Amino acid sequence: MKKNETNEKMSKKIIFGEMSASKFSVLSDWLKKDNIIVDFANDSDQLLERISQDSYQLCMVNWLLGGIGPFELIRKIRSSSMNPEIKVMVISRQVQKVNIQNAISAGAHDFVAEPFENEVVLKRILYHLSPQSMMEASVYEEHKLVNSDELGLVNICLEICEKLSRAERGMEPQALYEATSKVSQVMGSNRTSLVLADVGQATGVVLASSDDPSFHNFPISLDQYPEIQHVVFSGKFVLIPDVTTNTLTHDLNKKVKTIPIGSLMVFPVRYQNEVIGVLTIRRPRASELPSYEKLRLLQAITNLMAAQSNIQLLIRKIYRDHLRTGTE
């Protein structure tokens, strides 16, 4: 390992805000083996005091940590002048959607449901500690299109709109495949995928993938894709510019041998202002953040797929409810 890589790992420091430190003993040992310094605080006063005095990259805090309310605690952690870039992961048994949405509004980056698997939480911690770019969609969606170089994406946007609106019943998977293929072509992507995913769910569904027209309605374990979980939770666009510098993706090319992967872009799929999935764009080489014009058009294309994605989501829910009713 290179010296600067060792120093980068040594500089990582996280703190757990938790009444019972033994809950994270295994996780703490694993993190220490990865040269990550781990601290604990057993109440909100102690947690805020330590965050105000020392530098941390991540805080994992229990939703019910004593002292003050969870929303106020998250806000105070995020407003620390000592740690303006700190990532906040909330852990709780209270996984109602309203709690998750309120945690997002207060500034949390992730929400972990109890009971949890140590390996899964470790992956999510390492993901948040690794290089990535995040951006609110509103930053680029409000950006005016002034660059004529993006005309190709504008035409793709119009073409996809036509394909999705004219898709006959039963041909929706083909229309979504053609949409992902168009995005893949214009972005130089070797795999662009549309995935249904919901906050708190362990399984997602690939609706379409640009490199295989037969690859649809395929279930995937979201625990293997923390970048998807992150976008579904936060509603923000995420770019991993170089998979080799990200702790979780540095050996991605050894796992996915069918295509080379250099960078990842993940856009939220929104329907009626609720994130119901993502569009992932994998590219063969490392890449910088695209222009605001390109981001806006890519998000617009993603939004065009939302209605068809929501139909597929409703069909799956109806089917699950039918199976549940049949077994009662």
Residue frames as qw, qx, qy, qz and C-alpha x, y, z in Angstrom:
[[0.000, 0.887, 0.462, 0.000, 0.00, 0.00, 0.00],
 [0.375, 0.569, -0.034, 0.731, 1.24, 3.49, -0.86],
 [0.307, -0.142, -0.508, 0.792, 2.19, 5.81, 1.96],
 [0.230, -0.070, -0.004, -0.971, -0.41, 8.47, 1.12],
 [0.626, -0.271, -0.574, -0.453, -3.12, 5.80, 1.02],
 [0.559, -0.258, -0.680, 0.398, -2.07, 4.69, 4.52],
 [0.108, -0.075, -0.300, 0.945, -2.18, 8.27, 5.79],
 [0.415, -0.198, -0.321, -0.828, -5.63, 8.73, 4.25],
 [0.671, -0.335, -0.647, -0.142, -6.94, 5.69, 6.10],
 [0.471, -0.188, -0.566, 0.650, -5.22, 6.73, 9.34],
 [0.041, -0.087, 0.094, -0.991, -6.91, 10.12, 9.18],
 [0.500, -0.376, -0.542, -0.562, -10.42, 8.62, 9.25],
 [0.049, -0.007, -0.748, 0.662, -12.17, 8.96, 12.58],
 [0.442, -0.425, -0.532, -0.584, -15.78, 8.17, 13.54],
 [0.144, -0.139, 0.658, -0.726, -17.87, 8.41, 16.68],
 [0.356, -0.382, -0.819, -0.237, -20.83, 6.33, 17.85],
 [0.321, -0.266, 0.308, -0.855, -23.56, 8.01, 19.86],
 [0.705, -0.153, -0.638, -0.269, -25.02, 5.00, 21.64],
 [0.619, -0.613, 0.231, -0.433, -26.18, 4.10, 25.17],
 [0.892, -0.256, 0.372, 0.030, -24.69, 0.60, 24.91],
 [0.139, 0.744, -0.576, -0.308, -21.22, 0.55, 23.33],
 [0.470, -0.183, 0.862, 0.051, -21.18, -3.27, 23.37],
 [0.689, 0.557, 0.378, -0.268, -23.76, -3.24, 20.55],
 [0.551, 0.811, -0.189, -0.054, -21.02, -2.05, 18.20],
 [0.568, -0.619, 0.519, 0.158, -18.09, -4.04, 19.62],
 [0.760, 0.156, 0.548, 0.312, -17.72, -6.31, 16.57],
 [0.438, 0.840, 0.223, 0.228, -18.17, -3.43, 14.17],
 [0.205, -0.945, 0.253, 0.036, -15.67, -1.35, 16.13],
 [0.680, -0.381, 0.557, 0.286, -13.05, -4.11, 15.94],
 [0.682, 0.451, 0.470, 0.333, -13.52, -4.43, 12.16],
 [0.214, 0.963, 0.067, 0.150, -13.20, -0.67, 11.68],
 [0.414, -0.812, 0.384, 0.146, -10.01, -0.54, 13.75],
 [0.751, -0.057, 0.554, 0.355, -8.50, -3.26, 11.56],
 [0.504, 0.669, 0.362, 0.409, -9.14, -0.91, 8.64],
 [0.442, 0.005, -0.135, 0.887, -7.14, 1.80, 10.47],
 [0.213, -0.643, -0.292, -0.675, -10.25, 3.80, 11.37],
 [0.114, 0.084, -0.635, 0.759, -10.25, 5.41, 14.83],
 [0.422, -0.528, -0.645, -0.357, -13.45, 4.78, 16.79],
 [0.029, -0.145, 0.513, -0.845, -14.85, 6.85, 19.67],
 [0.296, -0.516, -0.793, -0.129, -18.03, 6.42, 21.74],
 [0.156, -0.184, 0.292, -0.925, -20.40, 8.77, 23.57],
 [0.124, -0.310, -0.939, 0.086, -23.29, 7.48, 25.68],
 [0.089, 0.761, 0.546, -0.340, -25.48, 10.61, 25.72],
 [0.423, 0.797, 0.283, 0.326, -26.13, 13.63, 23.52],
 [0.219, -0.964, 0.142, 0.053, -24.22, 16.11, 25.73],
 [0.632, -0.459, 0.519, 0.348, -21.07, 14.01, 25.61],
 [0.660, 0.397, 0.519, 0.371, -21.49, 13.43, 21.87],
 [0.249, 0.927, 0.172, 0.221, -21.87, 17.13, 21.04],
 [0.393, -0.859, 0.280, 0.168, -18.97, 18.05, 23.32],
 [0.685, -0.220, 0.557, 0.415, -16.62, 15.62, 21.57],
 [0.546, 0.590, 0.462, 0.374, -17.77, 16.71, 18.10],
 [0.031, 0.995, 0.048, 0.083, -17.11, 20.34, 19.06],
 [0.425, -0.796, 0.404, 0.150, -13.55, 19.51, 20.19],
 [0.472, -0.294, 0.755, 0.347, -12.26, 16.89, 17.74],
 [0.414, 0.413, -0.456, -0.670, -12.41, 16.14, 14.03],
 [0.558, 0.102, 0.816, -0.110, -14.67, 13.30, 12.82],
 [0.134, 0.122, -0.660, -0.729, -15.67, 12.17, 9.34],
 [0.518, -0.281, -0.660, -0.466, -18.78, 10.25, 10.44],
 [0.292, -0.167, 0.630, -0.700, -21.17, 10.02, 13.37],
 [0.456, -0.239, -0.796, -0.317, -23.50, 7.05, 13.87],
 [0.192, -0.167, 0.478, -0.841, -26.15, 8.02, 16.38],
 [0.040, -0.366, -0.924, 0.107, -29.02, 6.19, 18.06],
 [0.155, -0.560, -0.458, -0.672, -32.39, 7.79, 17.28],
 [0.580, -0.723, -0.318, -0.199, -33.27, 7.70, 20.99],
 [0.569, 0.107, -0.402, 0.710, -29.94, 8.90, 22.41],
 [0.338, -0.751, -0.511, 0.247, -30.82, 10.71, 25.64],
 [0.339, -0.289, -0.060, 0.893, -30.65, 14.43, 26.25],
 [0.309, 0.430, -0.036, -0.847, -32.48, 16.19, 23.41],
 [0.786, 0.423, 0.315, -0.322, -34.82, 15.19, 20.61],
 [0.757, 0.047, 0.504, 0.413, -33.40, 13.30, 17.59],
 [0.457, 0.776, 0.279, 0.332, -34.05, 16.07, 15.04],
 [0.157, -0.973, 0.158, -0.067, -32.39, 18.74, 17.14],
 [0.703, -0.480, 0.453, 0.267, -29.46, 16.42, 17.82],
 [0.718, 0.341, 0.430, 0.428, -28.91, 15.75, 14.09],
 [0.237, 0.923, 0.125, 0.275, -29.08, 19.48, 13.32],
 [0.383, -0.881, 0.276, 0.045, -26.54, 20.29, 16.05],
 [0.779, -0.191, 0.472, 0.366, -24.16, 17.59, 14.81],
 [0.596, 0.546, 0.390, 0.441, -24.39, 18.92, 11.23],
 [0.065, 0.964, 0.063, 0.250, -23.93, 22.53, 12.36],
 [0.729, -0.556, 0.098, 0.388, -20.64, 21.81, 14.17],
 [0.254, 0.926, -0.258, -0.108, -18.01, 24.32, 13.05],
 [0.391, -0.560, 0.720, 0.121, -15.33, 21.74, 13.87],
 [0.372, 0.030, 0.899, 0.229, -16.91, 19.15, 11.55],
 [0.432, 0.439, -0.001, -0.788, -18.84, 20.92, 8.77],
 [0.534, 0.318, -0.636, -0.457, -18.53, 17.92, 6.41],
 [0.269, -0.159, 0.902, -0.299, -19.43, 15.20, 8.92],
 [0.503, -0.108, -0.692, -0.507, -21.70, 12.39, 7.69],
 [0.445, -0.178, 0.573, -0.664, -24.55, 11.37, 10.00],
 [0.462, -0.076, -0.835, -0.288, -25.96, 7.84, 10.10],
 [0.561, -0.296, 0.315, -0.706, -29.04, 7.26, 12.26],
 [0.317, 0.009, -0.948, -0.024, -29.78, 3.86, 13.80],
 [0.466, -0.077, 0.370, -0.800, -33.22, 2.94, 15.14],
 [0.179, 0.223, 0.958, -0.014, -35.90, 0.31, 15.53],
 [0.312, 0.679, 0.432, -0.505, -38.46, 3.00, 14.69],
 [0.307, -0.097, 0.629, 0.707, -38.28, 2.69, 10.90],
 [0.342, 0.740, 0.548, -0.189, -41.57, 4.37, 10.05],
 [0.515, 0.510, 0.315, 0.613, -41.30, 6.37, 6.84],
 [0.110, -0.952, -0.133, -0.252, -42.12, 9.62, 8.62],
 [0.636, -0.696, 0.193, 0.272, -39.09, 9.15, 10.91],
 [0.702, 0.058, 0.388, 0.595, -36.83, 8.49, 7.94],
 [0.281, 0.745, 0.320, 0.514, -38.14, 11.55, 6.08],
 [0.329, -0.941, -0.029, -0.078, -37.72, 13.73, 9.19],
 [0.735, -0.444, 0.266, 0.439, -34.17, 12.45, 9.66],
 [0.571, 0.379, 0.370, 0.627, -33.39, 13.43, 6.05],
 [0.015, 0.899, 0.229, 0.374, -34.87, 16.89, 6.60],
 [0.542, -0.829, 0.080, 0.113, -32.75, 17.32, 9.73],
 [0.174, 0.841, -0.504, -0.092, -29.59, 16.52, 7.76],
 [0.730, -0.279, 0.624, 0.025, -28.94, 12.78, 8.16],
 [0.271, 0.525, -0.660, -0.464, -27.12, 10.95, 5.34],
 [0.475, 0.048, -0.860, -0.178, -28.33, 7.42, 6.13],
 [0.661, -0.313, 0.280, -0.621, -30.81, 5.49, 8.28],
 [0.331, 0.213, -0.919, 0.013, -30.00, 1.98, 9.56],
 [0.760, -0.345, -0.150, -0.530, -32.79, -0.26, 10.82],
 [0.147, -0.357, 0.860, -0.333, -32.30, -2.44, 13.89],
 [0.717, -0.476, 0.414, 0.296, -31.60, -5.28, 14.23],
 [0.468, 0.799, -0.314, -0.211, -28.76, -4.99, 11.72],
 [0.954, 0.071, 0.025, 0.289, -26.04, -7.17, 10.24],
 [0.446, -0.721, 0.204, 0.489, -22.55, -5.93, 11.13],
 [0.529, 0.011, 0.563, 0.635, -21.21, -6.62, 7.64],
 [0.220, 0.737, 0.526, 0.363, -23.97, -4.58, 5.98],
 [0.225, -0.960, -0.114, 0.120, -23.45, -1.59, 8.31],
 [0.577, -0.458, 0.349, 0.579, -19.68, -1.81, 7.81],
 [0.458, 0.336, 0.555, 0.607, -20.15, -1.50, 4.04],
 [0.038, 0.887, 0.385, 0.253, -22.37, 1.54, 4.46],
 [0.430, -0.836, 0.068, 0.334, -19.90, 3.22, 6.83],
 [0.568, -0.222, 0.470, 0.638, -17.01, 2.58, 4.42],
 [0.342, 0.619, 0.535, 0.462, -19.11, 3.93, 1.55],
 [0.115, -0.968, -0.215, -0.067, -19.74, 7.22, 3.38],
 [0.518, -0.712, 0.246, 0.405, -16.05, 7.50, 4.27],
 [0.627, 0.069, 0.527, 0.570, -14.96, 7.06, 0.63],
 [0.028, -0.289, 0.237, 0.927, -14.59, 9.72, -2.10],
 [0.200, 0.562, 0.778, 0.199, -17.87, 10.67, -3.74],
 [0.048, -0.051, -0.078, -0.995, -19.72, 13.74, -5.03],
 [0.028, 0.561, 0.808, -0.180, -23.25, 14.54, -3.88],
 [0.023, -0.012, -0.149, -0.989, -25.62, 17.17, -5.14],
 [0.376, 0.468, 0.575, -0.556, -29.20, 18.30, -4.61],
 [0.428, 0.444, 0.679, 0.400, -31.18, 17.93, -7.84],
 [0.082, 0.933, 0.321, -0.143, -32.45, 21.49, -7.44],
 [0.349, -0.650, 0.304, 0.603, -28.88, 22.79, -7.97],
 [0.197, -0.164, 0.692, 0.675, -28.78, 21.65, -11.58],
 [0.210, 0.562, 0.790, 0.125, -32.51, 21.38, -12.38],
 [0.048, 0.911, 0.271, -0.308, -32.79, 25.17, -12.08],
 [0.352, -0.458, 0.424, 0.698, -29.72, 25.73, -14.27],
 [0.565, 0.689, 0.036, -0.453, -30.53, 27.31, -17.64],
 [0.802, 0.136, 0.470, 0.344, -29.52, 25.40, -20.76],
 [0.184, 0.902, -0.150, -0.360, -27.16, 27.64, -22.70],
 [0.260, -0.492, 0.753, 0.352, -24.69, 25.12, -24.11],
 [0.733, 0.405, -0.211, -0.504, -25.56, 23.94, -27.62],
 [0.222, 0.400, -0.889, -0.013, -23.17, 20.99, -27.13],
 [0.308, 0.038, 0.854, -0.418, -25.93, 19.32, -25.12],
 [0.585, 0.243, -0.211, -0.745, -28.31, 19.27, -28.10],
 [0.454, 0.128, -0.866, -0.163, -27.75, 15.53, -28.44],
 [0.069, -0.157, -0.856, 0.488, -29.12, 14.97, -24.93],
 [0.404, 0.272, 0.196, -0.851, -32.10, 17.24, -25.65],
 [0.592, 0.222, -0.539, -0.556, -32.97, 15.12, -28.67],
 [0.337, 0.010, -0.931, 0.141, -32.56, 11.94, -26.63],
 [0.161, 0.180, 0.617, -0.749, -34.87, 13.41, -23.99],
 [0.557, 0.282, -0.071, -0.778, -37.56, 14.11, -26.62],
 [0.541, 0.201, -0.755, -0.311, -37.11, 10.68, -28.20],
 [0.170, -0.047, -0.913, 0.368, -37.45, 8.87, -24.87],
 [0.352, 0.219, 0.384, -0.825, -40.56, 10.90, -24.07],
 [0.629, 0.258, -0.359, -0.639, -42.12, 9.70, -27.33],
 [0.453, 0.144, -0.879, -0.047, -41.12, 6.07, -26.80],
 [0.031, -0.102, -0.830, 0.548, -42.49, 5.89, -23.26],
 [0.423, 0.266, 0.263, -0.825, -45.74, 7.68, -24.04],
 [0.667, 0.315, -0.370, -0.565, -46.43, 5.48, -27.09],
 [0.050, 0.239, -0.967, 0.077, -45.46, 2.14, -25.55],
 [0.691, -0.194, -0.431, -0.548, -48.30, -0.34, -26.00],
 [0.748, -0.458, 0.314, -0.364, -49.53, -2.49, -23.16],
 [0.972, -0.077, 0.191, 0.111, -47.02, -5.26, -22.46],
 [0.704, 0.517, -0.040, 0.485, -44.23, -3.41, -24.27],
 [0.292, -0.944, 0.098, -0.122, -43.17, -1.24, -21.31],
 [0.760, -0.461, 0.317, 0.330, -40.01, -3.29, -20.55],
 [0.677, 0.352, 0.340, 0.549, -38.85, -2.87, -24.16],
 [0.111, 0.909, 0.130, 0.381, -39.49, 0.89, -24.03],
 [0.510, -0.837, 0.198, 0.034, -37.49, 1.21, -20.79],
 [0.812, -0.131, 0.353, 0.447, -34.68, -0.88, -22.29],
 [0.506, 0.614, 0.270, 0.543, -34.54, 1.43, -25.32],
 [0.173, -0.960, -0.014, -0.220, -34.52, 4.46, -23.00],
 [0.669, -0.643, 0.299, 0.223, -31.56, 3.14, -20.97],
 [0.770, 0.178, 0.366, 0.490, -29.77, 2.23, -24.21],
 [0.295, 0.841, 0.162, 0.423, -30.11, 5.79, -25.53],
 [0.386, -0.903, 0.178, -0.066, -28.68, 7.22, -22.32],
 [0.823, -0.313, 0.353, 0.317, -25.87, 4.68, -22.43],
 [0.673, 0.474, 0.287, 0.490, -24.94, 5.65, -26.00],
 [0.139, 0.898, 0.043, 0.414, -24.85, 9.40, -25.43],
 [0.476, -0.830, 0.263, -0.128, -22.94, 9.11, -22.11],
 [0.446, 0.550, -0.698, 0.105, -20.36, 6.57, -23.27],
 [0.601, -0.366, 0.564, -0.433, -21.71, 4.14, -20.68],
 [0.324, 0.204, -0.899, -0.211, -21.21, 0.40, -20.88],
 [0.287, -0.402, -0.869, 0.038, -24.14, -0.31, -18.53],
 [0.244, -0.188, 0.149, -0.940, -27.04, 1.98, -17.65],
 [0.272, -0.290, -0.917, 0.025, -29.70, 0.45, -15.41],
 [0.425, -0.426, -0.043, -0.797, -33.11, 1.48, -14.09],
 [0.363, -0.072, -0.871, 0.323, -33.72, 0.08, -10.60],
 [0.528, -0.645, -0.263, -0.486, -36.81, 0.13, -8.37],
 [0.498, -0.021, -0.646, 0.578, -35.82, 0.64, -4.73],
 [0.405, -0.775, -0.253, -0.413, -37.50, 1.88, -1.56],
 [0.060, -0.618, 0.539, -0.569, -36.15, 3.26, 1.72],
 [0.570, -0.342, 0.591, -0.456, -35.70, 0.53, 4.29],
 [0.950, 0.206, 0.062, -0.227, -36.13, -2.33, 1.81],
 [0.568, -0.481, 0.612, 0.269, -33.40, -4.96, 1.43],
 [0.547, 0.190, 0.717, 0.388, -34.30, -5.90, -2.15],
 [0.263, 0.581, -0.130, -0.759, -34.52, -3.82, -5.32],
 [0.729, 0.385, 0.564, 0.050, -35.64, -4.73, -8.84],
 [0.171, -0.324, 0.494, 0.789, -33.77, -4.01, -12.08],
 [0.580, 0.589, 0.371, -0.423, -36.46, -2.88, -14.55],
 [0.729, 0.678, 0.026, 0.087, -34.11, -2.42, -17.50],
 [0.546, -0.583, 0.375, 0.469, -30.42, -2.56, -18.37],
 [0.394, 0.769, -0.241, -0.442, -28.86, -1.11, -21.50],
 [0.061, 0.519, -0.821, -0.230, -26.59, -4.07, -22.21],
 [0.007, 0.076, 0.995, 0.065, -29.26, -6.79, -22.18],
 [0.444, -0.172, -0.255, -0.842, -32.88, -6.43, -23.42],
 [0.690, -0.270, -0.648, -0.179, -33.90, -9.62, -21.59],
 [0.414, -0.088, -0.619, 0.661, -32.62, -8.35, -18.24],
 [0.299, -0.399, -0.012, -0.867, -35.72, -6.93, -16.52],
 [0.767, -0.459, -0.048, -0.446, -37.71, -7.53, -13.33],
 [0.755, 0.149, -0.546, 0.330, -34.52, -8.96, -11.84],
 [0.581, -0.806, -0.088, -0.073, -34.25, -8.81, -8.01],
 [0.543, 0.452, -0.434, 0.559, -31.01, -7.54, -6.44],
 [0.605, -0.571, -0.412, 0.373, -29.79, -7.27, -2.85],
 [0.089, 0.934, 0.019, 0.346, -29.50, -3.55, -2.04],
 [0.671, -0.695, 0.178, 0.185, -27.02, -4.35, 0.72],
 [0.754, 0.014, 0.339, 0.563, -24.51, -4.85, -2.10],
 [0.316, 0.554, 0.298, 0.710, -25.21, -1.39, -3.52],
 [0.305, -0.583, -0.425, 0.622, -24.79, 1.26, -0.78],
 [0.082, -0.119, 0.238, 0.961, -24.65, 4.00, -3.44],
 [0.279, -0.400, -0.667, -0.563, -28.22, 3.07, -4.48],
 [0.435, -0.601, -0.624, 0.246, -29.37, 3.03, -0.85],
 [0.297, -0.345, -0.140, 0.879, -27.75, 6.42, -0.35],
 [0.082, -0.083, -0.394, -0.912, -29.56, 8.03, -3.31],
 [0.391, -0.496, -0.711, -0.310, -32.92, 6.48, -2.37],
 [0.447, -0.565, -0.516, 0.464, -32.49, 7.76, 1.19],
 [0.257, -0.444, -0.057, 0.856, -31.17, 11.24, 0.42],
 [0.454, 0.788, 0.404, -0.096, -32.80, 11.94, -2.94],
 [0.026, -0.859, 0.324, 0.396, -29.47, 13.39, -4.11],
 [0.793, 0.561, -0.234, 0.034, -27.43, 12.67, -7.22],
 [0.656, -0.608, 0.411, 0.179, -24.21, 10.78, -6.42],
 [0.678, 0.652, -0.338, 0.033, -21.02, 10.44, -8.47],
 [0.768, -0.467, 0.348, 0.266, -18.18, 8.07, -7.64],
 [0.371, 0.838, -0.284, -0.281, -15.61, 9.55, -10.04],
 [0.406, 0.507, -0.760, 0.007, -13.06, 6.74, -9.72],
 [0.900, -0.300, -0.172, -0.266, -14.13, 3.33, -8.42],
 [0.774, 0.164, -0.457, 0.407, -10.52, 2.44, -7.60],
 [0.140, 0.359, -0.429, 0.817, -10.34, 5.14, -4.91],
 [0.645, -0.380, 0.038, -0.662, -13.58, 4.11, -3.17],
 [0.289, -0.361, 0.839, -0.286, -13.16, 1.55, -0.38],
 [0.703, 0.180, 0.587, -0.358, -16.23, -0.42, -1.45],
 [0.758, 0.613, 0.119, -0.188, -15.72, -0.31, -5.21],
 [0.038, -0.767, 0.584, 0.264, -11.94, -0.51, -5.61],
 [0.237, -0.195, 0.930, 0.200, -12.16, -4.21, -6.52],
 [0.643, 0.417, 0.297, -0.570, -15.44, -3.89, -8.43],
 [0.551, 0.566, -0.478, -0.384, -13.81, -4.91, -11.69],
 [0.033, 0.264, -0.961, 0.074, -12.75, -8.20, -10.12],
 [0.406, 0.248, 0.756, -0.450, -16.39, -8.93, -9.21],
 [0.614, 0.664, 0.254, -0.343, -17.97, -7.65, -12.43],
 [0.485, -0.306, 0.625, 0.530, -15.78, -9.28, -15.08],
 [0.518, 0.565, 0.612, 0.193, -18.19, -8.79, -17.98],
 [0.279, 0.864, 0.151, 0.392, -17.51, -5.03, -18.32],
 [0.482, 0.043, -0.315, 0.816, -14.81, -2.60, -17.14],
 [0.237, -0.881, -0.393, -0.114, -16.11, 0.01, -14.67],
 [0.462, 0.254, -0.211, 0.823, -14.25, 3.26, -14.03],
 [0.109, -0.048, 0.310, -0.943, -16.94, 5.53, -12.55],
 [0.075, -0.505, -0.860, 0.005, -20.55, 5.48, -11.33],
 [0.194, -0.125, 0.035, -0.972, -23.33, 8.05, -11.53],
 [0.111, -0.412, -0.898, 0.104, -26.63, 7.51, -9.72],
 [0.207, -0.208, -0.111, -0.949, -29.74, 9.67, -10.24],
 [0.286, 0.208, 0.759, -0.547, -32.94, 9.53, -8.14],
 [0.154, -0.321, -0.735, -0.578, -36.15, 8.45, -9.89],
 [0.154, 0.172, 0.510, -0.829, -38.99, 10.57, -8.46],
 [0.192, -0.439, -0.727, -0.492, -42.73, 10.08, -8.77],
 [0.389, -0.796, -0.314, -0.342, -44.98, 12.66, -7.10],
 [0.068, -0.812, 0.394, -0.426, -41.91, 13.95, -5.22],
 [0.798, -0.430, 0.402, -0.126, -41.10, 10.53, -3.74],
 [0.157, 0.577, -0.774, -0.209, -37.96, 8.60, -4.68],
 [0.922, 0.033, 0.206, -0.327, -39.02, 5.19, -6.00],
 [0.930, 0.113, 0.196, 0.288, -35.75, 4.08, -7.57],
 [0.254, -0.732, 0.349, 0.527, -32.55, 5.12, -9.34],
 [0.777, 0.624, -0.060, 0.049, -30.90, 5.34, -12.73],
 [0.622, -0.583, 0.382, 0.356, -27.29, 4.12, -12.53],
 [0.632, 0.757, -0.166, -0.004, -24.78, 5.01, -15.24],
 [0.764, -0.423, 0.352, 0.337, -21.56, 3.00, -15.27],
 [0.476, 0.842, -0.237, -0.085, -18.70, 4.23, -17.42],
 [0.945, 0.120, -0.162, 0.258, -15.52, 2.35, -18.39],
 [0.531, 0.291, -0.271, 0.748, -13.14, 5.11, -17.24],
 [0.282, -0.513, -0.447, 0.677, -12.84, 7.49, -14.30],
 [0.141, 0.625, 0.418, 0.644, -14.79, 10.71, -14.93],
 [0.088, -0.029, -0.336, 0.937, -15.24, 14.16, -13.44],
 [0.246, 0.549, 0.605, -0.522, -18.56, 15.77, -12.50],
 [0.335, 0.491, 0.597, 0.539, -20.54, 16.49, -15.71],
 [0.004, 0.192, 0.047, 0.980, -21.66, 20.02, -16.55],
 [0.310, 0.251, 0.565, -0.722, -24.81, 21.37, -14.91],
 [0.563, 0.319, -0.280, -0.709, -26.48, 21.34, -18.34],
 [0.489, 0.158, -0.839, -0.179, -25.75, 17.64, -18.77],
 [0.030, -0.088, -0.859, 0.504, -26.85, 16.83, -15.21],
 [0.434, 0.265, 0.272, -0.817, -30.12, 18.67, -15.72],
 [0.630, 0.282, -0.458, -0.561, -30.88, 16.81, -18.94],
 [0.373, 0.106, -0.919, 0.079, -29.94, 13.44, -17.43],
 [0.144, 0.165, 0.727, -0.651, -32.21, 14.11, -14.45],
 [0.546, 0.296, -0.023, -0.784, -35.00, 15.12, -16.85],
 [0.571, 0.210, -0.726, -0.322, -34.56, 11.85, -18.74],
 [0.166, -0.008, -0.910, 0.379, -34.62, 9.97, -15.43],
 [0.337, 0.218, 0.452, -0.797, -37.83, 11.76, -14.45],
 [0.584, 0.236, -0.394, -0.669, -39.42, 10.71, -17.75],
 [0.479, 0.073, -0.873, -0.054, -38.98, 7.08, -16.70],
 [0.160, -0.112, 0.681, -0.706, -40.69, 7.66, -13.34],
 [0.688, 0.074, 0.075, -0.718, -44.29, 7.12, -14.48],
 [0.799, 0.201, -0.528, -0.205, -43.52, 3.77, -16.12],
 [0.315, 0.242, -0.799, 0.452, -41.41, 2.78, -13.11],
 [0.369, -0.096, 0.503, -0.775, -44.26, 3.62, -10.75],
 [0.812, 0.099, -0.211, -0.535, -46.66, 1.46, -12.79],
 [0.682, 0.205, -0.694, 0.106, -44.27, -1.47, -12.40],
 [0.038, 0.210, -0.696, 0.686, -44.00, -0.70, -8.68],
 [0.609, -0.042, 0.227, -0.759, -47.79, -0.71, -8.26],
 [0.825, 0.150, -0.449, -0.308, -48.07, -4.00, -10.16],
 [0.486, 0.214, -0.769, 0.356, -45.53, -5.59, -7.84],
 [0.208, -0.143, 0.570, -0.782, -47.33, -4.27, -4.75],
 [0.758, 0.032, -0.047, -0.650, -50.68, -5.58, -5.99],
 [0.765, 0.191, -0.612, -0.062, -49.09, -8.97, -6.68],
 [0.249, 0.202, -0.761, 0.564, -47.51, -9.10, -3.19],
 [0.443, -0.084, 0.377, -0.809, -50.81, -8.09, -1.56],
 [0.818, 0.091, -0.302, -0.481, -52.61, -10.80, -3.55],
 [0.632, 0.174, -0.730, 0.191, -50.13, -13.44, -2.38],
 [0.002, -0.171, 0.651, -0.740, -50.42, -12.19, 1.21],
 [0.631, -0.026, 0.133, -0.764, -54.23, -12.30, 1.08],
 [0.802, 0.150, -0.495, -0.297, -54.14, -15.78, -0.42],
 [0.514, 0.147, -0.766, 0.357, -52.10, -17.14, 2.46],
 [0.220, -0.209, 0.491, -0.816, -54.27, -15.63, 5.20]]
